[in-house]
């Protein structure tokens, strides 16, 4: 079972030594997957513990004055680490104390004292420590005297371009879900617990299951054809979804993912739901009244049914 730790201070997590991956790992795309697979394989060869070090909030989000879209929630990221075979996760709190830590202190306190690292695997552009003063060259220089070897993972290329979280975000923002899936190694999914809403969709004839994003900024916004997985099931239930601030009815712009499952009967409140984005139908827009909104919702449902291989006329029943 994978174990989670949060703090720099504490006893050694791998008394027998470890092979360590370090990074933000937002989205756990194919480049990240290749790095973690290498760490797992090297740890098995050397009889050491495979460990991943990551950060929350994401470093780029901590420093950005604007909200930064993220590809995976903390829960989704941790599940990905577990699936990749990591035995320990050190999920460091990215705060002022950590940003003030020198690169040398990070190496000694985290990699050496906390993790007993024998190998440290990072991306070629990895930077760390106060004012990003640490890099791969530093790790290679100080590693031998501190008992570890620094390794870099070659970039994973797809269609001649590097797989990166930035590239994935750009594709998702453009509604290019089929283009993003090969980079992620899977379809793009947002999951969460279904919560109570204002039940306006039910009043309009399109009851929805609602997932509140809270402080998570999504890379996608608009109206979508989706497939849904309930609990631990695969995403195979067809539906139509809205992700945004509901400009026609919302007074407070709190992002919300609302999903109408086609031909579904039952109570979803409190259940976990995974929403796979298949195709973007349109951007959000503000309508003059609820009647106009309802007409558009019917059009969206018909288009989503058609895109998902269903009979679009059933949305008019």
DACOR-V62548 format. One record per residue. N is the residue number from 1. RES is the residue in three letters. SS is DSSP state (~ for helix, > for strand, _ for the rest). PHI is phi as a letter, one per 40 degrees, with the letter a starting at -180 (NA if undefined). OMEGA is omega in degrees with one decimal (* if undefined). Layout:
{{N:RES:SS:PHI:OMEGA} {N:RES:SS:PHI:OMEGA}}
This chain:
{{1:UNK:_:NA:179.5} {2:UNK:_:c:179.9} {3:UNK:>:b:-177.1} {4:UNK:>:b:173.3} {5:UNK:>:b:-174.0} {6:UNK:_:b:-167.0} {7:UNK:_:b:173.6} {8:UNK:_:c:-179.2} {9:UNK:_:c:177.6} {10:UNK:_:i:-179.3} {11:UNK:_:c:179.9} {12:UNK:_:c:-177.9} {13:UNK:_:c:-178.6} {14:UNK:_:b:-177.9} {15:UNK:_:d:-179.5} {16:UNK:_:c:-179.5} {17:UNK:_:h:-174.7} {18:UNK:>:a:165.5} {19:UNK:>:b:-166.9} {20:UNK:>:b:168.1} {21:UNK:>:b:-179.8} {22:UNK:>:b:177.4} {23:UNK:_:i:177.5} {24:UNK:_:c:174.2} {25:UNK:_:g:176.0} {26:UNK:_:c:178.4} {27:UNK:_:g:-177.9} {28:UNK:_:f:-179.8} {29:UNK:_:c:-172.2} {30:UNK:~:c:174.5} {31:UNK:~:c:176.2} {32:UNK:~:c:-178.6} {33:UNK:~:c:179.1} {34:UNK:~:c:179.2} {35:UNK:~:c:-179.9} {36:UNK:~:c:177.4} {37:UNK:~:c:178.8} {38:UNK:~:c:178.0} {39:UNK:~:c:178.7} {40:UNK:~:c:-178.3} {41:UNK:~:c:179.6} {42:UNK:~:c:178.2} {43:UNK:~:c:178.3} {44:UNK:~:c:179.6} {45:UNK:~:c:-174.7} {46:UNK:~:c:-178.3} {47:UNK:_:g:-177.7} {48:UNK:_:b:-178.1} {49:UNK:>:c:174.3} {50:UNK:>:c:-175.8} {51:UNK:>:b:173.3} {52:UNK:>:b:174.1} {53:UNK:>:b:176.8} {54:UNK:>:b:-169.7} {55:UNK:>:b:173.1} {56:UNK:>:a:-0.7} {57:UNK:_:c:177.4} {58:UNK:_:c:-179.2} {59:UNK:~:d:-178.3} {60:UNK:~:c:176.9} {61:UNK:~:c:-179.6} {62:UNK:~:c:-175.4} {63:UNK:~:c:-174.0} {64:UNK:_:c:175.3} {65:UNK:_:c:179.5} {66:UNK:_:b:176.7} {67:UNK:_:d:-178.6} {68:UNK:_:b:177.3} {69:UNK:_:c:177.2} {70:UNK:_:b:-173.6} {71:UNK:_:c:-178.2} {72:UNK:_:a:173.3} {73:UNK:_:c:176.9} {74:UNK:~:d:-179.4} {75:UNK:~:c:180.0} {76:UNK:~:c:179.3} {77:UNK:~:c:179.7} {78:UNK:~:c:176.9} {79:UNK:~:c:177.2} {80:UNK:~:c:177.1} {81:UNK:~:c:179.9} {82:UNK:~:c:-179.9} {83:UNK:~:c:-179.7} {84:UNK:_:c:175.5} {85:UNK:_:g:177.0} {86:UNK:_:c:-179.5} {87:UNK:_:c:177.9} {88:UNK:>:b:172.7} {89:UNK:>:b:171.7} {90:UNK:>:b:-176.6} {91:UNK:>:c:-172.3} {92:UNK:>:c:175.1} {93:UNK:>:c:-178.7} {94:UNK:_:c:-176.0} {95:UNK:_:b:-177.6} {96:UNK:~:c:180.0} {97:UNK:~:c:-178.7} {98:UNK:~:c:-179.9} {99:UNK:~:c:178.3} {100:UNK:~:c:-178.4} {101:UNK:_:c:178.9} {102:UNK:_:c:177.5} {103:UNK:~:d:-179.8} {104:UNK:~:c:177.9} {105:UNK:~:c:178.9} {106:UNK:~:c:-179.9} {107:UNK:~:c:-174.4} {108:UNK:~:c:-174.6} {109:UNK:~:c:-176.6} {110:UNK:~:c:-173.4} {111:UNK:~:c:-175.5} {112:UNK:~:c:-174.1} {113:UNK:~:c:-174.2} {114:UNK:~:c:-170.5} {115:UNK:_:b:-177.9} {116:UNK:_:f:-173.9} {117:UNK:>:c:171.5} {118:UNK:>:b:173.2} {119:UNK:>:b:177.4} {120:UNK:>:b:-177.0} {121:UNK:>:b:179.3} {122:UNK:>:a:171.6} {123:UNK:>:c:-175.2} {124:UNK:_:c:-178.3} {125:UNK:_:c:-176.9} {126:UNK:_:c:175.5} {127:UNK:_:b:-176.6} {128:UNK:>:a:178.1} {129:UNK:_:g:-177.6} {130:UNK:~:d:-178.1} {131:UNK:~:f:176.5} {132:UNK:~:f:-175.2} {133:UNK:_:c:179.4} {134:UNK:>:c:178.9} {135:UNK:_:a:-177.9} {136:UNK:~:c:-179.7} {137:UNK:~:d:178.1} {138:UNK:~:c:178.5} {139:UNK:~:d:178.9} {140:UNK:~:c:-177.7} {141:UNK:~:c:-174.3} {142:UNK:~:c:-176.5} {143:UNK:~:d:-176.6} {144:UNK:~:d:-178.5} {145:UNK:~:c:-178.9} {146:UNK:~:b:171.7} {147:UNK:_:g:177.3} {148:UNK:_:b:176.6} {149:UNK:>:b:177.5} {150:UNK:>:c:179.6} {151:UNK:>:b:174.6} {152:UNK:>:b:-179.6} {153:UNK:>:c:176.1} {154:UNK:_:d:178.7} {155:UNK:_:c:172.3} {156:UNK:_:c:-177.7} {157:UNK:>:b:173.9} {158:UNK:>:b:-175.9} {159:UNK:_:f:175.6} {160:UNK:_:g:-179.0} {161:UNK:>:b:-177.6} {162:UNK:>:c:173.3} {163:UNK:_:c:-179.2} {164:UNK:_:a:177.6} {165:UNK:~:c:178.8} {166:UNK:~:c:179.2} {167:UNK:~:c:178.5} {168:UNK:~:c:-179.7} {169:UNK:~:d:-179.7} {170:UNK:~:c:178.8} {171:UNK:~:c:-179.7} {172:UNK:~:c:179.8} {173:UNK:~:c:178.9} {174:UNK:_:c:-179.0} {175:UNK:_:g:-178.1} {176:UNK:_:c:-175.8} {177:UNK:~:c:178.1} {178:UNK:~:c:177.8} {179:UNK:~:c:-179.4} {180:UNK:~:c:-174.6} {181:UNK:~:d:178.7} {182:UNK:~:c:178.3} {183:UNK:~:c:177.9} {184:UNK:~:c:-173.2} {185:UNK:_:g:-178.0} {186:UNK:_:a:174.6} {187:UNK:_:c:176.3} {188:UNK:_:c:-175.0} {189:UNK:>:b:166.2} {190:UNK:>:b:178.1} {191:UNK:>:b:-179.5} {192:UNK:>:i:-179.7} {193:UNK:>:c:179.6} {194:UNK:_:c:-178.1} {195:UNK:>:b:178.8} {196:UNK:_:c:174.5} {197:UNK:_:b:-179.6} {198:UNK:_:c:177.4} {199:UNK:_:g:177.1} {200:UNK:~:c:178.5} {201:UNK:~:d:178.0} {202:UNK:~:c:179.5} {203:UNK:~:c:-178.9} {204:UNK:_:c:178.2} {205:UNK:_:g:179.7} {206:UNK:_:b:-179.6} {207:UNK:_:c:-176.5} {208:UNK:_:b:168.3} {209:UNK:>:c:-170.4} {210:UNK:>:b:172.7} {211:UNK:>:b:178.4} {212:UNK:>:c:-178.9} {213:UNK:_:c:-179.4} {214:UNK:_:f:-175.0} {215:UNK:_:c:175.7} {216:UNK:_:c:177.4} {217:UNK:_:c:-177.4} {218:UNK:_:c:174.0} {219:UNK:_:c:-179.1} {220:UNK:_:b:176.8} {221:UNK:_:a:178.1} {222:UNK:>:h:-178.9} {223:UNK:>:b:-169.1} {224:UNK:>:b:162.0} {225:UNK:>:c:-173.9} {226:UNK:>:b:166.8} {227:UNK:>:b:-169.9} {228:UNK:>:b:171.3} {229:UNK:>:b:-179.8} {230:UNK:>:b:-176.4} {231:UNK:_:g:-179.9} {232:UNK:_:b:-176.6} {233:UNK:_:c:177.8} {234:UNK:_:c:178.4} {235:UNK:_:c:-177.7} {236:UNK:_:b:178.8} {237:UNK:>:c:-175.5} {238:UNK:>:c:178.5} {239:UNK:>:a:175.7} {240:UNK:>:b:-173.0} {241:UNK:>:b:172.2} {242:UNK:>:b:175.1} {243:UNK:>:b:-178.3} {244:UNK:>:i:-172.7} {245:UNK:_:b:175.9} {246:UNK:_:f:-171.8} {247:UNK:_:c:-178.7} {248:UNK:_:c:-171.6} {249:UNK:_:b:-172.5} {250:UNK:_:c:172.8} {251:UNK:_:c:178.9} {252:UNK:_:b:-174.4} {253:UNK:_:c:174.9} {254:UNK:_:b:-178.0} {255:UNK:_:d:-176.9} {256:UNK:>:a:172.4} {257:UNK:>:b:-179.9} {258:UNK:>:b:-176.0} {259:UNK:>:b:172.3} {260:UNK:>:b:179.2} {261:UNK:>:c:-178.6} {262:UNK:_:c:171.8} {263:UNK:_:f:-179.2} {264:UNK:_:b:173.9} {265:UNK:_:b:179.8} {266:UNK:_:i:-178.1} {267:UNK:_:b:-177.8} {268:UNK:_:b:-174.7} {269:UNK:_:d:178.5} {270:UNK:_:g:179.5} {271:UNK:_:c:171.4} {272:UNK:>:c:-176.9} {273:UNK:>:b:176.1} {274:UNK:>:b:-176.1} {275:UNK:>:b:177.8} {276:UNK:>:c:-178.2} {277:UNK:>:c:-174.9} {278:UNK:>:b:-177.7} {279:UNK:>:a:175.5} {280:UNK:>:c:179.6} {281:UNK:>:c:-177.9} {282:UNK:>:a:171.8} {283:UNK:_:c:171.1} {284:UNK:_:c:174.2} {285:UNK:_:a:-179.8} {286:UNK:_:c:-180.0} {287:UNK:_:b:-176.8} {288:UNK:_:c:-178.7} {289:UNK:_:a:-177.1} {290:UNK:~:c:177.9} {291:UNK:~:c:178.9} {292:UNK:~:c:177.5} {293:UNK:~:c:-178.9} {294:UNK:~:c:176.9} {295:UNK:~:c:-180.0} {296:UNK:~:c:178.7} {297:UNK:~:c:177.4} {298:UNK:~:c:177.1} {299:UNK:~:c:179.0} {300:UNK:~:c:-179.8} {301:UNK:~:c:179.1} {302:UNK:~:c:-178.9} {303:UNK:~:c:179.5} {304:UNK:~:c:178.2} {305:UNK:~:d:-178.8} {306:UNK:~:c:179.8} {307:UNK:~:c:-178.6} {308:UNK:_:c:176.6} {309:UNK:_:g:-180.0} {310:UNK:_:b:177.2} {311:UNK:_:c:-177.2} {312:UNK:~:c:-178.9} {313:UNK:~:c:-179.0} {314:UNK:~:c:179.7} {315:UNK:~:c:179.8} {316:UNK:~:c:-176.5} {317:UNK:_:c:*}}
